[in-house]
């Protein structure tokens, strides 16, 4: 009976064996006796440097117009709050006028917020750094404020929510 299996030459068998050996060695990672990663031999090329981790951005200092701000005015009395997501104007004898806070723009050193209120009106708030007295007390505020609501312009004083002046 004749052998019908394909005949391989010695070099082909040797190449196949070397391939299996190379793949087997590639799958192995050298280990130290303690089971950790083995140190490379003394004559091994130096490892490539690890790229530095991206540095965290330095904290951004809060600017004079960042955060929650309150503004107040007299003659007529009014109050305004600028929160992260909403601006609210309150006045006696009027329902509160609220709109989303789109953030402010800086215009000639003044912070300006423009929003449309829930009732469709326009509200523009301008605040700038200049000491301010409300005219009825001895309190001094860090900012001056102007609020335009429709055809009406309200003038007053403002301060950061946590730094409003207090009597006494």
Secondary structure, 3 states (H helix, E strand, C coil): CCCCCCCCCHHHHHHHHHHHHHHHHHHCCCECCCCCECCCCCCCCCCCCCCCCCCCCCCCCCCCCCCCEEEEECCCCEEEEECCCEEEEEECCCCCEEEECCCCEEECCEEEEEEEECCCCEEEEEEEEEEEECCCCCCEEEEEEEEEECCEEEEEEEEEHHHCCCCC
